[in-house]
Amino acid sequence: MTFSWRPAPGPVVCIGETMAALAPEPVAPLRSADLLRLDVAGAESNVARYLADHGVPVHWVSALGNDPFGQRVLDRMCASGVGVSGVRIDPARPTGLIVKDPGPEGTRVHYYRSSSAASAMDPRVLAGDPVRGAALLHLSGITPALSASCRALVEAALPSDPADRPYAVSFDVNHRPALWADGTAAKTLRTLADRADIVFVGLDEARMLWGGELADAQAVRALIPRPAVLVVKDGARAATAFLGSATVTVPALTVEVVEPVGAGDAFAAGFLAGLLRGSDPVRALRRGHLTAVSALRVTADHGPLPPGDLLEALLDADDPAWAGTVGIAYPEDVGHPSSLPEPGQ
């Protein structure tokens, strides 16, 4: 199956806040941890880093404090091959901080981002480079929750008439309940999502936002009918893409999960990379799942992609082989079972 919609040639630009990140190493509840690893974390910058891993030209636009955390973020983005010419250094506001607290019920996240440099972003960032030269703008539902000026930025990037913007827009709903104290999340995120060209949303978060009676991905599509591409992720089970009149579902891979934060961003980047390469919908969804594995197997938000030969083999695998894949063997893994089932299994 093929799908003809693609953005015009040009780079992807991801706009959003990235913070310094602290997490227990090894993975353990925060209160019992002896060591904390310093990393960086941000939904849009995660997407940018994975797009760069896939060879897609990409820029990240944001604001950072003039502090060591901000320099750490900037250094990490540069080292990942992401363009940072659109990043502003704010001398008066700090870089945000996120602290992860893994536990048996999942990972809790504590934010220290109030009045951060990125929270002061506003629509003026759309007028500068590299946004003016973007073919695709990637945004998430986190940004409009940070401040009134950030909400104005996202609304300006997503006018009601798509003809009023010079680029295509990808939007990950990325609902963070703690950031929406004013109770406007459901209406705002649905409106913004329905104005985008490509939308990512989890079935669980759609139910949290728009009603637990949403039975399946088709029900979500009925709520968000306008985007050319809608991807509904159903946790560790599958992802469904609605592309025009076509509907494609690809099951997720069975892998051991070390820490789940960042996997949704990785999936979005993999799917976008596939779409930008002109891949058919199945291969684009598979690339999304394979990229998500990179985040699931590490404690950080960003991990290395599967080895290139294995990645290509899984993209090309027939449906039974894909569905039968258990685990992804990286070169550093010792005694890991084969990632592809033996012929005939």
Buried (B, 14 or more C-beta within 10 A) or exposed (E): EEBEEBBEEBBBBBBBBBBBBBBBBEBBEBEEBEEBBEBBBBBBBBBBBBBBBBEBBBBBBBBBBBBEBBBBBBEBBEEBBBBBEBBBBBEEBBBBBBBBBBEEEEBEBEBBBEEBBBBBBBBEBBEEEBBEEBBBBBBBBBBBBBBEEBBBBBBBBBEEEBEEBEBBBBBBBBBBEEBBEEEEBBEBBBBBBBBBBBBBBBBBBBBBBBEEEBEEBEBBBEBBEEBBBBBBBBEBEBBBBBBEEEBBBBBBBEBEEBBBBBBBBBBBBBBBBBBBBEBBBBBBBBBBBBBBBBBBBBBBBBBEBBBEEBBEBBBEBEEEBBBBBEBBBBEEEEEEEEBBBEEEE
